[in-house]
Amino acid sequence: MNAYNFTVQTLDGKPAPLADWRGQVLLIVNTASKCGFTPQFAGLEELHRKYKDRGFEVLGFPCNQFAGQEPGNADEIANFCSLTYEVDFPMMSKIEVNGPKADPFYAWLKGQKKGLLGSESVKWNFTKFLIDRSGAVVARFPPNAEPKSLQGAIEALL
């Protein structure tokens, strides 16, 4: 099993088979528009623009499980990302990343790369998972890892 076995939904509710990104390096991020880490949208967009022509994509997954920091609906999230940070990378539908209603893709991600002290739970918004061209999860980065600090890991996979 790899990332390409999953289908998620776009922010506007359409199916998005991850197989559509087969052969690309992916950075998966659970996002929130009212979080202390929200300014990372700018850095994520920079990574997207810098590497997209080399087979790299950022996929954002809004999540409201951490202190209610993503209360908006799909239109509000889309407007915020576009107007505030000029986000051009794909944003998916709002999901849960932990607990019994966790999105199956996120349940798989967490099992592939555990966090601090072997914990599977996503601890906060802007946890990042890096997936290589074969669909395998190769790294997990904490919320406080600035997007530009991931450039070396991304370049190694491109």
ZIKASUL-V252939 format. One record per backbone hydrogen bond with DSSP energy under -0.5 kcal/mol. CO is the residue of the C=O (numbers start at 1). NH is the residue of the N-H. If there is no record, write none. Layout:
co=[CO/CO]
nh=[NH/NH]
This chain:
co=[2/3/6/8/9/10/14/16/17/18/19/21/25/26/26/27/28/29/29/30/31/32/35/37/38/39/39/40/41/42/43/44/45/46/47/48/51/51/52/55/57/58/59/60/61/62/64/65/66/69/73/74/75/76/77/78/79/80/80/81/81/82/90/91/92/95/96/99/103/104/105/106/107/108/109/109/115/116/119/121/124/127/128/129/129/130/130/131/132/133/135/136/136/139/141/142/144/146/147/148/150/151/152/153/154/154]
nh=[5/6/18/16/93/13/10/8/20/21/22/24/57/28/131/59/129/31/61/126/63/35/38/40/41/42/43/44/45/46/47/48/49/50/51/52/54/56/55/25/27/90/29/92/31/95/68/67/69/34/77/78/79/80/81/82/83/84/85/85/87/86/60/11/62/64/103/102/107/108/109/110/111/112/112/113/118/119/115/123/127/30/141/28/131/138/139/26/135/23/3/132/138/130/128/145/146/149/150/151/154/155/156/157/157/158]
